[in-house]
Amino acid sequence: MTEQARWRPPAGLWQAAGLLGVAVVAGCLANPLGGNGSRPGGGQVVVVVGCAAAEAGAGQTNSFCLTADAGPAPLVVRTAPLAVEPGVRAVDWDFGDGGTAAGEESVHVYGQPGVYAVTVSVRYANGARRQGRHAVAVQPSVSRMVGPLLCRSERSVRLQVADPPPYPCTWSVRDGRISGGPSATAVYAAPASPGRDRVCALFDVEGVPFEVAAEILVYRQFVILKADDLGLRTERWERYFDLLGKWELAGTAGVVWAQLLQADAAWVQRLLALQASGRGEFFHHGWDHASGENLDGSAPGMAMWEFYGTNYEYQRRHLLDGLAAAERLGFRVTTFGPPFNKADQTTVRVLDETPAIRNVLFEPPGGQRLRFRRVADIENGTGKPDLAFFAAQYRARQDEEYLVLQVHPNAIAQDRFGELERILAMLVGEGRTFVTAAEYRRLDDSRQTEPPSVETRAAGGTP
C-alpha cells in the first residue's frame, strides 16, 4: 500500500468529540448501517472490517476510526487506521454523498444535512474484498447571519456569523460594499439605490467552500398604505387594488369583519390571493365600525365609538369576534387599527390580552405592540387624495423612517383616482419601498435579533 502523509489525532481529540460510539463488523449485522459494538479508548468511532484467516492472522481484523459520526454542517470527518493487519493491498472510502477517497487516512466535509452511509472497502493481496459501514448524521447548520435585514441607502450596519466554523472567512456582497475577514464579523455599507442586496460569508472548510448568506433590504424610506373600511366588493375597491397591482405595490387594508363575512366568495378569494403573495395585509378595523349613542348600553346619551368610550366587555367581544371571522375566512391578522382612529385605555387592556395583535396603526398608545405614528396625510379630507397637499408634507419628512399613508378607497370619487395614481407614481419614481405593517415589523425586529430568513449551504450545492 502506498505510504501517505499520516494524520494522527492530537491527544484528547477523541475525548473532546463527546459522541456515542458504534462499532460495525462487516457481514455481521442485519442493519447495514450498524447499531452494535463499542468505542475503544475514548470517543472515536470505529469501523471494523472482518478478514479471513487466509488473509491475515486468525481472529485478526482491520479497523479504522472516524473523528465524528454526528453534528451540524459543515461536519468534518477524518479517517485514520486504528489497526491494519498484513495482507491489505488498498483501502477506499465512500462517504455516501458522492465523495470518495483512497487510503487509510482522508478528510471529508459534509455540507448538507442528512444521514449518510460511510463505507470503507478493503482489498487484500489475494484479491478478496471486505467492507465496513457506518452511519453519519449531519444536522442543519447552526451558523447564521446576525444583524439587521435592512439598511438605509448609503448607511452602514454591522453583521456577523453566529456559531461560525473555525476556519478563515471571506466576505462578499452583490451591490454594496463590505469590509471584513478573515473573522466572522463585517461592516456592510449599502449602495445609493434601493433594492435587495445579498451578503455572503464564505468559509474555507478543509478546502471545501461553505457559505452563510443573507438578503439585506436597502431602502430610502418605507411607505405603508393604510386603506380603511374594506368589506363588500365595490368598483372603487377593485380599482384601488388594480392600481396597486400596476406597480406590484404592497398594501395594508383594514377590514370591517361583519361586512366581509357577507361578501361573495370570489371577492374573498381575491383578497386571500393578495395575502398569499405577500403584497396584501388585512388588519382588524373593527367588527362593525359602529358609532353612536350608548353603544354598550351603559351610559344613555353618551357618544361612543366601537373602541372608544365603550366598556371592556363590549370592546373585547368586538375584537374577538373580528379575529374569529378572520380565522374562519382564512386571514392572518397581526395588526389592529380602530375605526375612526379612536381608541382608549380600555382598548389597550383588551389588546394586551390578545397576543395575536402585535402592531397598532395610529391608536392606541401603550402596551407592548409596535405603534405606527401618523406623520403625513395623503388625503385632504376623507376620500380626497391631493398631490399638492401631500407633497408639501412629504418633502418636509424625507428623513422619516416610514410614512403611513391613510386612504379610503371606497370614498374616492372616480375623478380623483387619477390624483391617487400621481401620488403613488411619485413615490415609486423616487425609490420609496412599499411594505405592509406586518412586514415592517419583521424587518424592524431584525435590528435587535438575528434574522429568521437566512441561507446556509455548502457553496455550489443546493440550498
Secondary structure, DSSP 8 states (H G I E B T S, - for coil): ----------TTHHHHH------EETTS-SSTT------TTSS-EEEEEE--TTTSSTT-EEEEEES-SEEESSEEEEEEEEE--TTEEEEEEE-SSS-EEESS-EEEEE-S-EEEEEEEEEEETTS-EEEEEEEEEEE----EEES-SEEETT-EEEEEEES--SS-EEEEESSSEEEE-SSSEEEEE--SS-EEEEEEEEEEETTEEEEEEEEEEEES-EEEEEEEEE-S--HHHHHHHHHHHHHT--EEEEE-HHHHTTS-HHHHHHHHHHHHHTSEEEEE--SS--EEE-TTSSSTT-EEETTBS--HHHHHHHHHHHHHHHHHHT----EE--GGG---HHHHHHHHT-TT--EEES----SSSEEE-----SBSSTT-B-HHHHHHHHHHTTT-SEEEEEE-GGG--GGGHHHHHHHHHHHHHTT-EE--HHHHHHHHHTTTS--S-EEEEETTS--
